[in-house]
């Protein structure tokens, strides 16, 4: 309550002072009439008058009282140009800083709690260009003085930066008014003080820092190309390297806007998602789920039956699914759109030249205005001793290998407890394998909250997966024809026998063989890019898994839009990539889907929050479907319905999450979801009921008591 009271008191004080000031006429005649008395006082006590004037000016500007102009004129007439300029300059800057700090203390937290998501982009811009922006506002009196002070107080600009920029930026305008004050008797009106030529001069001064910034940017761009000669003309507008999600979306956009674009792919069109990842894994998960339902058909009033599992048939179906989707990503489709598709390997020769080694043995060199690197990622294989001896599978190689099998591996070890590892471990267990899952961290799905990970762990354990968390893999080997992996936990070692080993410990960006090292393009785990997805060279962009920070198909497509638009139209306007609302899902049974903050992340970052939880075991449709497992968990600021994060664990969680993604993207709160009609009976009602839980937790008990008395009175 302290800040609201202070704010209210401050507002009342300002209103009262303005009312008092308004009782006295403020014009050139009245000011001139008082100057004789002020001159006499100044002659008697020059230091006291100077100090008093300085203090009064600070108070006036700090409280944003509408008399600063008149005091500036009086200062010029009273002290002379030099002394008045020093007094007014420092007093106005100090007063502005006090107003700035007051706004920051009283209003900033409230504004950011209420409009935090919408202000994030503004805050980022101020953090980057705040000094330039403030300098322009100070030079060009477009926005009122007091408004600049208050608005900047809501931003993250440093106090010292604000003071120094204000001190310098206001100097020109102050000098004009002080000089006008030195000839107060000649003035007929305030409009004559700031003429059109003076305003034009201020405008040019205000534009100077932006022009300077533009020039610096041009110099930096030219310096980045030092040692390279740009072609006089180009064969292409855009060359895209990699035909995964990012590469295909970028190519589609370029072709749609009639750019001459070439896409180069060394392996299969559609990239990892179509051929090795999202599509085949979801087809496998569906078959495994059906096998699970057949074993537990008694849950649905049917006789349970042991499914006859034929790996050739399962993997033939997976190939059919890929084949059905494949035309969406085919070379023929993109050629019909107007793009050139080349099968081969691409390597950067210089910032504008790409050398392409075609599959048929031919080599081409093409020049291009812009390049997008969308080379994707591959499974990371740790340097485990003996790994090559025992052999291993990855999420890329298991599909062809398992398609040759008649049945599931009898004993399977899955190394890794992330989303891919959990999905594969559960699927193979449901298809008949004896699965052991090894994870070196304390729990599965470390990016999720503990209650989420525990729900998934229990589901995997129910399906027969032996889960070894906090176990570190040390080595592999073969003894007496028996393959084994040695693990360690709490100083104890044990060997686990297996027939097949799947490595699922993460994915690493494809960085080698594309000429990055030769061109000096920085790349650690991923290619280093700026907020526009530019690399070291402003015409070379990266998107998708190779750019990070997320390795999702949908974020790759999201980045591709920014990369392609910036590559094609960056000379006119550039767009900063937006990572504010990124959803993802793990397709175990139950599914896990999340957008925004998790509870553990909010605690780690010190973000004030409330947690609202709705158990799906209470949902009618989930009960009817026999899938009443899981929950919806929502994070909101204390007392507000703004969605900071949403996590759903349950059947079709990935689909249900879309409502929260939409709400967060467009600034809608839980109240909007609660007021939306949801079809009954559907799983989507879980979102509405979760919002209802939040509402019930925030009902004012005093208001309820009043309503109770009202209805009692109505009954008589």
BAZARO-863085 format. One record per atom (N, C-alpha, C): x, y, z; residue in one letter. Coordinates in steps of 0.1 Angstrom, whole numbers, plus 5000, padded with zeros to 4 digits. Example, Ala and Ser with C-alpha at 12.3 -4.5 7.8 and 13.67 -1.06 7.14 Angstrom:
% residues 2
513249435078a;512349555078a;513249675078a;512849785071s;513749895071s;512950005079s;
This chain:
% residues 716
500849885000x;500050005000x;500850135000x;502150115003x;503050235004x;503150314991x;503450244980x;503550314967x;502350384963x;501150314963x;499950384959x;499650514967x;499950504980x;499750624989x;500650734985x;501950704982x;502850804978x;502550864965x;502050774956x;501650824942x;500450924944x;499450884951x;498250964953x;498651094960x;499551094970x;499951214976x;500751314967x;501551254958x;502351334949x;501351394938x;500351324934x;499451374924x;498651494930x;498151474943x;497451584950x;498351704951x;499551684955x;500451794957x;500651874944x;500851804933x;501051874920x;499751944916x;498651884918x;497351944914x;497152074922x;497552064935x;497352184944x;498352294940x;499552264937x;500552364932x;500052424919x;499552344910x;499152404897x;497952504900x;497052464909x;495952544912x;496352684918x;497452674927x;497952794932x;498652884922x;499452824913x;500052894902x;499052954893x;497952884891x;496952934881x;496253064886x;496453094899x;495753214904x;496553344900x;497753324896x;498653434892x;498853434877x;498753554871x;498853554856x;500353534852x;500453454842x;501853424836x;501853464822x;502453584819x;502653634806x;503953724806x;504253764794x;505553844793x;505453974801x;504254034800x;504054164807x;504254154822x;503554044828x;503654034843x;505053994847x;505753914838x;507153874841x;508053994841x;507854074831x;508654194830x;508454294841x;507154304846x;506854394857x;507554354870x;507854214872x;508454174884x;509954174883x;510554194872x;511954184870x;512754294878x;512154414880x;512854514888x;513154474902x;512054414908x;512154364922x;513154254923x;513154164913x;514054054913x;515554104911x;515754194903x;517054254901x;517654314913x;516754384920x;517154454933x;517554344943x;516754244944x;517054134954x;518354064950x;518554044937x;519753974933x;520954054936x;520954194934x;522054274937x;522454274952x;521454254961x;521654254975x;522254114979x;521754004974x;522153874979x;522253784966x;523353794959x;523453724946x;523553574948x;524353524959x;524453384961x;523153314966x;522453384975x;521253334980x;520153324969x;520053424961x;519153424950x;519453314940x;520753304936x;521153194927x;520853064932x;521153034945x;520852904951x;519352874952x;518652984956x;517152964957x;516552934944x;517053014934x;516552984920x;516852844916x;518052794918x;518452664914x;517552554921x;517352574934x;516452474941x;515052484936x;514552604934x;513152614929x;512952554915x;513952574907x;513952514893x;513952364894x;514752304903x;514752164904x;513452104909x;512752174918x;511452134923x;510452144912x;510452254905x;509452274894x;509552164883x;510852134879x;510952034869x;510751894874x;511051864887x;510851734893x;509351704894x;508551814897x;507151794898x;506351824885x;507151854875x;506551874861x;505451994862x;505852094869x;504952214870x;505052304857x;503952354852x;504052424839x;504552574840x;505652594847x;506252724848x;507752724844x;508252614839x;509652604836x;510152704826x;509352724815x;509652814804x;509852954810x;508852994818x;508953134824x;510153154833x;510453044841x;511653054849x;512953064841x;512952994830x;514153004821x;514253144815x;513253204811x;513253344806x;513753434817x;513153414829x;513553504840x;515053484844x;515553364843x;516953344846x;517853414836x;517453414823x;518253494813x;518253644816x;517153694820x;516953834823x;517653874836x;517653784846x;518153814859x;519653794860x;520253674855x;521653634857x;522553664845x;521953694834x;522753704822x;522953564815x;523353564803x;523353434795x;524253324801x;525453354804x;526353244809x;525953184822x;525753264832x;525353214845x;523953144844x;523053204837x;521653144836x;521753014829x;522553004819x;522652874811x;523152764820x;524152794829x;524752694838x;523652654848x;523052754854x;522052724865x;520852644859x;520252684848x;519152624842x;519452484837x;520652474830x;521052344825x;521152234835x;521852264846x;522052164856x;520752144864x;520052244867x;518852234875x;517752154868x;517552184855x;516552104847x;516951964845x;518251934844x;518651794842x;518451714856x;518851784867x;518651724880x;517151704883x;516351804880x;514951784882x;514351674873x;514751674861x;514251564852x;514651424857x;515851414863x;516351284868x;515551244880x;515151344889x;514351314900x;512951264896x;512351334886x;511051284880x;511251144874x;512251124867x;512550994862x;512650884873x;513350914883x;513550814894x;512150794902x;511450894903x;510050884909x;509150794901x;509150814888x;508350724879x;508850584880x;510150564881x;510650434881x;510250364894x;510350434905x;510050374918x;508550344920x;507650444916x;506250434918x;505550354908x;505950354895x;505150304884x;505650184877x;507050174877x;507650074867x;507149934870x;507149894883x;506749754886x;505349724882x;504449824885x;503049814882x;502849794867x;503549884859x;503349884845x;503849754839x;505049704844x;505649584839x;504849454843x;504249454855x;503449344859x;502249334850x;501649444846x;500449454838x;500649434823x;501749494818x;502049494804x;503449434800x;503949354809x;505349304807x;505649244794x;504749154789x;505049094776x;505049194765x;504149284765x;504049384754x;505249484755x;505749504766x;506849604768x;508249544765x;508249414764x;509549344763x;510349394751x;509649404740x;510349454727x;510749594729x;509949684736x;510349824738x;511549834747x;511549754758x;512649744767x;513949704760x;513849604751x;515049564744x;515549674735x;514549744728x;514949854720x;515649974728x;515050004739x;515650104748x;517050064753x;517149934757x;518449894761x;519549904750x;519049894738x;519949894727x;520250034722x;519150114720x;519250244714x;518650354722x;518550334735x;517950434744x;518550564744x;519950564744x;520650694745x;520350774732x;520350714721x;520050784708x;518650834708x;517750754712x;516350784713x;516050904722x;516650904734x;516451004744x;517051134739x;518251124733x;518951244727x;518051314717x;517451234708x;516551294698x;515351364704x;514751304714x;513651364721x;513951494728x;515151494734x;515651614740x;515951734731x;516451694719x;516751804709x;515551854702x;514551754699x;513351794691x;512251794701x;511651904705x;510651914715x;509251864710x;509251744706x;507951684701x;507151634712x;507751554721x;507151504733x;507351604744x;506351634752x;506551724764x;507651674773x;508351774779x;509451754788x;509051654799x;507951674806x;507551594817x;507251444812x;506651434800x;506251304795x;507551224793x;508551284787x;509851214785x;510351154798x;510351244808x;510951194821x;510151074826x;508851084826x;508050974832x;508150844823x;508050864810x;508150744801x;509450674802x;510550744802x;511850684803x;512050614817x;511350664827x;511450604840x;510950454840x;510050424830x;509450294829x;510350194821x;511450244816x;512250164807x;513550124815x;514350034809x;515549994817x;516750084815x;516650204809x;517750284807x;518450324820x;519750324820x;520450354833x;520250504837x;520250524850x;520050664855x;521150754851x;522350714852x;523450804848x;523350834833x;523050734825x;522850764810x;521750864808x;520650844815x;519550944814x;519951084817x;520651094829x;521151234833x;522051294823x;523051214819x;524151274810x;523551314796x;522651224791x;522051254778x;521151374779x;520351384790x;519451494792x;520251624793x;521451614800x;522251734802x;522751794789x;523151704780x;523751744767x;522551774758x;521551694757x;520451704748x;519651824749x;519451874762x;518651994764x;519352124763x;520752114762x;521552234762x;521152334751x;520952284739x;520652364728x;519352444730x;518252374734x;516952434736x;517052534748x;517752494759x;517952584770x;518552714766x;519652704758x;520352824754x;519452924746x;518552864738x;517652954730x;516753034740x;516152964750x;515253034759x;515953124768x;517153084773x;517953174781x;518353304774x;518753284761x;519153404753x;517953494751x;516753434749x;515553514747x;515253594760x;515553534772x;515353604784x;516253724786x;517453714780x;518353834781x;517853954774x;516953934765x;516254044758x;514754044760x;514354024773x;512954004777x;512154124772x;512654234774x;511854354770x;511454364756x;512254294747x;511954304733x;510954204728x;510654094737x;509753994732x;508354034732x;507653994722x;506254024721x;505353894725x;505953774722x;505253654725x;506253544725x;505753424731x;506653304732x;506853244718x;505953264709x;506053204696x;507253254688x;507753374692x;508853424685x;510153374690x;510153304701x;511453244706x;511953134697x;511153044694x;511552924686x;510952934672x;511852984663x;511353004649x;511552874641x;510952874629x;511052764621x;512552724618x;513452814615x;514852774612x;515452714625x;515152764637x;515652704649x;515152554651x;513852534649x;513252404650x;513852304640x;514152354627x;514752274617x;516152234622x;516952334628x;518252304632x;518252194643x;517252204653x;517052104663x;516851964657x;515951964647x;515651844640x;516851774634x;517651854627x;518851804621x;519851754632x;519951824643x;520751774654x;520251644660x;518951634661x;518251514666x;518551394657x;518551414644x;518751304635x;520251264634x;521151354638x;522551324637x;522951194643x;522551154656x;523051034661x;522550914653x;521350924647x;520850804639x;521550794626x;521850914620x;522750914608x;524050854611x;524650894622x;525950844626x;525950694628x;524850644635x;524750504637x;524650424624x;523850484614x;523750424601x;525150414594x;525850524595x;527250524589x;528150424595x;528050414608x;528950314615x;528550174611x;527150154609x;526750024605x;527249984591x;527250084582x;527750064568x;529250034569x;529950104577x;531450084578x;531749944583x;530949904594x;531149764599x;530849654589x;529749684581x;529449584570x;530549574560x;531049684556x;532149684546x;533449614552x;533649644565x;534849584571x;534749434572x;533449384574x;533249234575x;533649174562x;533449244551x;533849184538x;535249214533x;536049274542x;537449304539x;538149184533x;538849204522x;539549094516x;538749014505x;537449044504x;536548974495x;536049074485x;535849034472x;535349124462x;533949084458x;533049174460x;531649144456x;531449144441x;530749044436x;530449034422x;529649154417x;529849184404x;529149294398x;527649254396x;527349134394x;526049084392x;525948944399x;524748894401x;524548774408x;523648674400x;523948544402x;523148444395x;521848424402x;521848444415x;520648414423x;520348524433x;519148534437x;518848624448x;519148554462x;518848424462x;519048354474x;519448204471x;520348154479x;520748014479x;520447954493x;519747854494x;519447784506x;520147654507x;520947634517x;521647504519x;520947424530x;520347314525x;519547224534x;518147234532x;517447114530x;516047104526x;515247044538x;515547084550x;514747044561x;513647154563x;513047154575x;511947254577x;512347394574x;513447444580x;513947574578x;514247604563x;514947514557x;515347544543x;514147544534x;513147454536x;511947444527x;511047574529x;510947614541x;510047734544x;510747854537x;512047874539x;512747984533x;512647984518x;512747864512x;512647854498x;511247884493x;510247834500x;508847864497x;508548014497x;509048084507x;508848234508x;509548304496x;510748264494x;511548334483x;510848314469x;510348184467x;509648164454x;508348234454x;507648244465x;506348314465x;506548464462x;507648524465x;507848664462x;508648684449x;508748574441x;509348584428x;510848604428x;511548574439x;512948574439x;513548454432x;514748464426x;515348354420x;516148284430x;515648164434x;516148094446x;516547954442x;517647904448x;518147764446x;518247704460x;517747584461x;517947504474x;518747384471x;519747354479x;520647244477x;520447144489x;520347024486x;520146914496x;521046794493x;521946754503x;522846644500x;522246514503x;521146504510x;520546374514x;519046374509x;518146374518x;516746354514x;515946484516x;515046514507x;514246634508x;513346614521x;513046714528x;512246704540x;513046694553x;514346674551x;515246674562x;515046564573x;515546584584x;515446484595x;514046464600x;513246564600x;511846554606x;511046454598x;511046464585x;510246374576x;510846234576x;512146224575x;512746094572x;513246014584x;513646084595x;514246014607x;513646054620x;512846164620x;512446224633x;511046224636x;510446344635x;509046364639x;508046264632x;508146244619x;507146164612x;507246014615x;508445954613x;508445814616x;508245784631x;508745864640x;508645834654x;507145844659x;506445934653x;504945944657x;504245824651x;504645774639x;503945654634x;504245534643x;505545524647x;505945414656x;505145424669x;505045544675x;504345564687x;502845524686x;502245554675x;500845514673x;500645364673x;501545294666x;501445144666x;501745094680x;502645144687x;502945104700x;501745124710x;501145244708x;499945274716x;498845174714x;498545144701x;497545044698x;497844904704x;499044864704x;499444744710x;499144744725x;499444854731x;499244884745x;497744874748x;496944934740x;495444934742x;494844794740x;495444714731x;494944574729x;495244494742x;496444514748x;496744434760x;495844474771x;495444604771x;494644654782x;493144684778x;492644604769x;491344624763x;490244614774x;490544544785x;489544524796x;489244664802x;490044764800x;489744894805x;488444954798x;488244904786x;487144954777x;486044844776x;486044744785x;484944654785x;485144544774x;486344524769x;486644424759x;487644324764x;487644214758x;488644104762x;490044144758x;490944154767x;492344184763x;492944074754x;493844114746x;494444024736x;495944064734x;496743964733x;498143984730x;498344014716x;498844134712x;498944174698x;500044094691x;499744054679x;500743994671x;501544104664x;502844114669x;503644224665x;504644184654x;504444234642x;505344214631x;506044334627x;507344334630x;508144454627x;508144494613x;508244394603x;508144434589x;506944514586x;505744474591x;504544544588x;504544674595x;505044684607x;505044814614x;505844914606x;507044874602x;507944964595x;507544984581x;506844894575x;506244914562x;505245024563x;504445024574x;503445134576x;504245274578x;505245264585x;506045394587x;506545444574x;507045354565x;507445394552x;506245454544x;505045394545x;503945444538x;503545584543x;503645604556x;503345734562x;504345844557x;505545814556x;506545904551x;506245924536x;505945824529x;505545834515x;504345924512x;503445914521x;502246004520x;502446144522x;503446174531x;503746314534x;504846364525x;505646284519x;506846314511x;506546414500x;505346404493x;505146504482x;505046644487x;504746664499x;504646804505x;506046874504x;507146784506x;508446834506x;509346794494x;508646754484x;509346694472x;510046804464x;511046764456x;511746854447x;510746904436x;509846814432x;508846844421x;507946954426x;507546954438x;506647054443x;507347194443x;508547194448x;509247324449x;509647374435x;509947284426x;510147324412x;508947384406x;507747334409x;506547394404x;506247524410x;506747554422x;506647684428x;507547784422x;508547744415x;509447834408x;510947824414x;511147734423x;512547724429x;513347624421x;514647644421x;515547544415x;516047454427x;515947324425x;516347224435x;517447144429x;518547144437x;519747074433x;520146964444x;520246844439x;520746734448x;522246734448x;522846764459x;524346764460x;524746834473x;526046854474x;526646914486x;527147054483x;526747144491x;527147294489x;528247334499x;529147414494x;530147474502x;530347614499x;530547704509x;530747844507x;532247864502x;532347944492x;533647974487x;534048114491x;533148204491x;533248344496x;531848384500x;531748504506x;530348544511x;529248544500x;529648544487x;528548544477x;528648424467x;529548334469x;529748224460x;529548094467x;528748004461x;528547874466x;528947774456x;529847674460x;530247564451x;529347444454x;528747384444x;527847274445x;528447154438x;528647044446x;529046924440x;527746834439x;527346824426x;526046744424x;526246594425x;525146534428x;525146384429x;525646314417x;525446384405x;525846314392x;527346344389x;528046414398x;529446434396x;529846574391x;528846644386x;529046784381x;529346884392x;530046984389x;530247094399x;529747224393x;529147304402x;528647434398x;529247534408x;529347664403x;529647774412x;528547884409x;527847914419x;526748014417x;527048134426x;526848254421x;526848374429x;525448414434x;525348464446x;524048494451x;524148624460x;523048694461x;522948804470x;522948764484x;522248654487x;522148614501x;522248464502x;522648414513x;522648264516x;522048234529x;521248124530x;520748084543x;521247944545x;521947924557x;522447794561x;521347734569x;520847614565x;519847544572x;520247394572x;521447364576x;522047234575x;521547134586x;520847184596x;520147094605x;521147044616x;520746924622x;521546864632x;521546714631x;522446644637x;522546504637x;522646454651x;522246324654x;522446274668x;523846284673x;523946324685x;525246334691x;525646194697x;526846154694x;527346024699x;528546044708x;528346014721x;529446034730x;530645944728x;531745994732x;533045914730x;533145804741x;532245704741x;532145604751x;533045484747x;534045454755x;534945344752x;534145214748x;534545144737x;533945024733x;532645034725x;532245164723x;530945184716x;530945124702x;532045154695x;532145104681x;532144944681x;532644884691x;532744744692x;531444674693x;530544734702x;529244674704x;528244714693x;528544824686x;527544874677x;526444954684x;525845044677x;524745124683x;523845174672x;522645214676x;521745284667x;521445424673x;520945514664x;520545644667x;519145664662x;518545784665x;517245814660x;517245824645x;518445844639x;518545844624x;518645704618x;519445614624x;519745484618x;518845374622x;518045384633x;517245274637x;516145234628x;515645324619x;514545294611x;514845184600x;515945204593x;516345104583x;516744974590x;517444984601x;517844854608x;516644784613x;515744844620x;514544774626x;513644724615x;513644784603x;512744744592x;513144604587x;514444564590x;514944434586x;514644324596x;514144364608x;513944274619x;512544214618x;512344094623x;511044024623x;510344064636x;511144094647x;510544134660x;511344234667x;510844284677x;511544384685x;512744324692x;513844404695x;514944354702x;514544294715x;515044184719x;514644124732x;515144204744x;516344254743x;516844344754x;517444464747x;516844574751x;517244704745x;517644804756x;518744874754x;519244984763x;519045114755x;518345204762x;518245344756x;519045434765x;520045494759x;520945584766x;520445724764x;519845784774x;519345924774x;517945934779x;517646034787x;516346044793x;515646174789x;515946224777x;515246344772x;514046294764x;513446384757x;512146354749x;512346234740x;513446234732x;513546134722x;513745994729x;514645994739x;514845874747x;513645814753x;512845904759x;511545864766x;510545804755x;510445874744x;509445824734x;509845694729x;511145674726x;511645544720x;511545434731x;511945464743x;511945364754x;510545314756x;509545394757x;508145354759x;507645274747x;507945324735x;507445254723x;507945114721x;509245094723x;509844964722x;509344874733x;509144924745x;508644844756x;507244794753x;506444884747x;505044844743x;505044744732x;506144744724x;506244644712x;506944524716x;507244504729x;507744374734x;509144364738x;509944474738x;511244474742x;511444484757x;512444424762x;512844444776x;513744574777x;513244684781x;513944814779x;514544864792x;515844904791x;516444964803x;516845104798x;516445214805x;516745344801x;517745404811x;518845454806x;519945504814x;520045654812x;520045734823x;520145874823x;521045924834x;522046004831x;523046044841x;522546154850x;521446224847x;520946324855x;519946264865x;519546344875x;518646284886x;517346234882x;516746284871x;515446244866x;515346254851x;514246204846x;513946214832x;513446354829x;513546394816x;512946524812x;513346644821x;514646664822x;515146764831x;514746904828x;514246934816x;513747064813x;512347094818x;511746984823x;510347004828x;510346994843x;509247034849x;509147024864x;509146884869x;509446874882x;509546744888x;508246664887x;507046724889x;505846654889x;505546604875x;505946684865x;505846634851x;506646514848x;507946524852x;508846414850x;508446284857x;507846304869x;507446194877x;506246124870x;505346194865x;504146134858x;504646054846x;505646104838x;506146034827x;506945914832x;507745924842x;508445814848x;507545694852x;506445734859x;505445634863x;504845564851x;504545634841x;503945574829x;504945484822x;506145524821x;507145434815x;507345304823x;507445324836x;507645214845x;506445114844x;505245164843x;504045084841x;504144994828x;504745054818x;504944984805x;506144884806x;506844884817x;507944784818x;509344834816x;509444974815x;510845024813x;511545034826x;512744974827x;513544984839x;514345114838x;514045214846x;514645344845x;515745364855x;516945394850x;518145414859x;518545564858x;518045644867x;518545784867x;519745794876x;520445904874x;521745924882x;522745814879x;522645754867x;523645654863x;524445704851x;525745694853x;526645744843x;527245624835x;527045634822x;527645524813x;529145544813x;529845434815x;531345434815x;531945374803x;531445254799x;532145184788x;531145074783x;531445024771x;530744914765x;531744804761x;531244684760x;532144574756x;531344454753x;532044354749x;531544214746x;532244114753x;531644034761x;532243924769x;531443794766x;532143694760x;531543574757x;530343584748x;530443674738x;529343694729x;528243784734x;528343824747x;527343904754x;527744054753x;526844134747x;527144274747x;526744334761x;527444434766x;527144494778x;527544644778x;526844714787x;527244854790x;527444864805x;528544934809x;528844954823x;528445084828x;527645094839x;527145214844x;527645234859x;527645354863x;528045384877x;527045474884x;526745444896x;525845534904x;526345524919x;526545634925x;527045644939x;528245554942x;529145554932x;530345474934x;530245324931x;529045284928x;528845134925x;528745114910x;529345014905x;529444984891x;528544854888x;527944854877x;527144734872x;527144734857x;527044604852x;526944584838x;525544544834x;525044594823x;523744564818x;523844504804x;523444374803x;523444314790x;522444364781x;522644364768x;521744404758x;521944344745x;520944344736x;521044304722x;521244424713x;520544534717x;520644654709x;520844774718x;521544874714x;521745004721x;521345114712x;520445204718x;520045324711x;520645444718x;521445524711x;521945644717x;521045764714x;520545824725x;519545934724x;519946044735x;521146094734x;521646194744x;521646334738x;520946354727x;520946494722x;521346494707x;521246614701x;521646634687x;522646744686x;523546734677x;524546834674x;524446894661x;524547024660x;524447094647x;525447054637x;525047044624x;525947004613x;526747134609x;528047134612x;528847264610x;529947244601x;530447114599x;531647094591x;531347064576x;532247104568x;532147064554x;531447174545x;531047284551x;530347384544x;531147514542x;532347514545x;533247634543x;533147734554x;532547704566x;532447804576x;533747834582x;534647734584x;535947754590x;536747844581x;536747814568x;537547894559x;537148044558x;535848064560x;535348204559x;535448274573x;535748194583x;535848254597x;534548284603x;533448214599x;532148234605x;532148164619x;531948234629x;532048174643x;530948074645x;531347964651x;530347854654x;530947774665x;530147764676x;530447684687x;529647554686x;528647544695x;527647434693x;526747454682x;526447584679x;525647634667x;526347744661x;525847784649x;526447904642x;525948024650x;526948114652x;526648234659x;525848334650x;524748384655x;523948474647x;523548594656x;523148704650x;522648814657x;521048804658x;520448914662x;518948914664x;518248914650x;518948934639x;518348924626x;518748784619x;519348704627x;519848574622x;521048584612x;521648704612x;522848724604x;524048654610x;524948604602x;526248554607x;527248664607x;528548634607x;529548734606x;529348824593x;528948764583x;528648834571x;527148864570x;526748994568x;525349034569x;524448964558x;525048914548x;524248854537x;524148704539x;524848644549x;524748504552x;523948484565x;522948404564x;522048384575x;522048234579x;521548204591x;521448064596x;520048054602x;519447934600x;518147914606x;517947764609x;517147734618x;516847594622x;517747544633x;517947404633x;518847344643x;520247394643x;520747434632x;522147474631x;522347614637x;521247694639x;521347824645x;520947824660x;520147714664x;519747714678x;518747834680x;518347864693x;518647784705x;517747664707x;516747654698x;515747544700x;515947444688x;515747314691x;515747214680x;514347154678x;513447244673x;512147194670x;511847234656x;511047144649x;510647174636x;509947304634x;509047334643x;508247454642x;509047584645x;510047574653x;510947694655x;511847714643x;512247604636x;513047614624x;512247684613x;510947654612x;510047724602x;509847864606x;509747894619x;509648024625x;510848114621x;512048054624x;513248134620x;513348154605x;512948054598x;513048064583x;512348184578x;511248224583x;510448334579x;511348464580x;511948474592x;512748594595x;514048594586x;514648484585x;515848474577x;515648504563x;514548454557x;514248474543x;513848614540x;513048674549x;512548814547x;513748904548x;514548884558x;515748974560x;516748954549x;516948834544x;517848814533x;517348874520x;516048884517x;515548934505x;515249084506x;514849124517x;514349264519x;515049344529x;516149294535x;516849354546x;517449494542x;517649524530x;518049654526x;516949764528x;515749714528x;514649804531x;514149804545x;514049684551x;513649674565x;514049534570x;514549524582x;514849404588x;513949374600x;513749244603x;512949204614x;513749114624x;513649154637x;514349074647x;513548954650x;514248834651x;513548714653x;512848714667x;511648664668x;510848674681x;510748534687x;511348524699x;511348394706x;510448404719x;509548494719x;508748524732x;507848404735x;507148344725x;506248234728x;506548114720x;507248024726x;507747904719x;507147774726x;506347704719x;505747584725x;506547464721x;506447354729x;507047224725x;506247114732x;506446994727x;505746874732x;506646754732x;506446664741x;507046534742x;505946434740x;506046344730x;504846254727x;504946114733x;505246114746x;505045994754x;503545984756x;503145874764x;501845854768x;501745844783x;501345954790x;500746074785x;501746174779x;501146254770x;501946354763x;502346474773x;503446544770x;503846654778x;503946774768x;503246884771x;503347004763x;503547124771x;504347214767x;504547334775x;504847454766x;504447574771x;504747704765x;505047804776x;506147884775x;506447984785x;507247914796x;507147984808x;507847944820x;507347814826x;508247724831x;507847624840x;507947674854x;507347594864x;507447634878x;508847644883x;509747544879x;511047544883x;511847664877x;511647694865x;512347814858x;511947944865x;510647954868x;510248084875x;510948094889x;511047984896x;511747994909x;513248024907x;513847964897x;515347984895x;515548134891x;514648194883x;514848334878x;514248434888x;513648384899x;513148474909x;511948554904x;511148494895x;509948564890x;508748534899x;508148634904x;506948614913x;505848554905x;505248454911x;504248374903x;503248304913x;502148264907x;501248174913x;501048054905x;500747944911x;500547814903x;499047774905x;498447754893x;497047694893x;497147564887x;496447464893x;496547324888x;495147264887x;494947204876x;493647124874x;493946984870x;493446894878x;493646754875x;492746694864x;493346634854x;492546584843x;491746464847x;492046404858x;491246294863x;489846334867x;489546464867x;488246514870x;487446554857x;488046534846x;487446574833x;486646464827x;485346504824x;484346404819x;484846324807x;485346394797x;485746324785x;486946234787x;487946284795x;489046194798x;488646074806x;487646084815x;487145964822x;486545874812x;485745924803x;485045844793x;486045774784x;487145834780x;488145784771x;489045684778x;489045684792x;490045604799x;491345654799x;491445794798x;492745854798x;492845964808x;492245944820x;492146044830x;493446044838x;494446074832x;495846094838x;496446224834x;496946294843x;497646414840x;497046534846x;497446654842x;497046784848x;497346894838x;496747004841x;497047134835x;497647224846x;498747284844x;499447364854x;499647504847x;499247604854x;499347744848x;500147834858x;500947914852x;501748014860x;501248154856x;500948234867x;500448374865x;501148464875x;501248594872x;501748684882x;500748684894x;501248714906x;500348724918x;499148814915x;497948754916x;496748834915x;496348874901x;497048834891x;496648864877x;496448744869x;495748754858x;495448634850x;496348624837x;497348714837x;498348704826x;499048564826x;499148504815x;499748364815x;501248374813x;502048334823x;503448334822x;503948194816x;503148094818x;503547964813x;502447864815x;502347764806x;501347664807x;501947524804x;501647434813x;502147294811x;500947204811x;500847114801x;499747014801x;500346874800x;499946794809x;500346654809x;499046564807x;498946494796x;497746414794x;497646384779x;496546314776x;496246274762x;496046394754x;496646394742x;496646504732x;497046644738x;497946634747x;498446764753x;499046854743x;499746804733x;500246884723x;499246964715x;498046904713x;496946974706x;496347074715x;496147044728x;495447124737x;496247254740x;497547244739x;498347364743x;498147474734x;497647454722x;497547564712x;496747684717x;495747654725x;494847764731x;495747854739x;496547804748x;497447884756x;498547954748x;499047894737x;499947954729x;499348084722x;498148064717x;497448174711x;497148284721x;496748254733x;496448354743x;497748434747x;498848364749x;500048434752x;500648524741x;500448474728x;500948544717x;500248674715x;498948674718x;498048784715x;497648864728x;498348834739x;498048914751x;496748884758x;496248764757x;494948734763x;495248654776x;494448684786x;494648624799x;493648504801x;493748444813x;492848334817x;491348374816x;491048504819x;489648544818x;489148524804x;489948544794x;489448524780x;489148384777x;490048294782x;489848144781x;488548104788x;488448154800x;487248114808x;485948154802x;485948274795x;484748324789x;484448264775x;485348184771x;485148114758x;484347984759x;483447964751x;482647844751x;483447724745x;483547624753x;484247504749x;483247384747x;483347314736x;482447204733x;482447104744x;481347054748x;481246944757x;480746814750x;481346704753x;482446674762x;483746664754x;484746744756x;485946744749x;487146754759x;488246714755x;489446734763x;489846874765x;489446964755x;489747104755x;489147174767x;488047114773x;487447174785x;488447184797x;489547104796x;490547114807x;491147254808x;491347314797x;491847454797x;490947544804x;489647534800x;488647624807x;488547604822x;488547474825x;488447444840x;489647484847x;490847484841x;492047534848x;491947684850x;491447754840x;491147894841x;490147924852x;489147834853x;488147844864x;488747824878x;489747734879x;490347714892x;491047844896x;491647914886x;492348034889x;491348144894x;490248144887x;489148244891x;488648214905x;488348094908x;487848064922x;488848094932x;490148084929x;491148124939x;491248274941x;490748344932x;490848494933x;489548564935x;488548494940x;487248554943x;487448634957x;487048754957x;487148844969x;486148794980x;486648744991x;485748695001x;484748805007x;485248925007x;484449035012x;483249055002x;483549044989x;482549064980x;481448954981x;481948824983x;481048714985x;480148734998x;480748785008x;479948815020x;478848915018x;479249025011x;478249125007x;477149064999x;477548984989x;476448914981x;475548824989x;476148754999x;475348675007x;474348755015x;474748865020x;473848955028x;472749005018x;473149045006x;472249094996x;471148994993x;471548864991x;470548764988x;469648735000x;470248735011x;469448715024x;468448825025x;468848945022x;467849065022x;466749045012x;467148985000x;466148964990x;465148854994x;465548765002x;464648655006x;463648705016x;463948825023x;463048885033x;463348835047x;
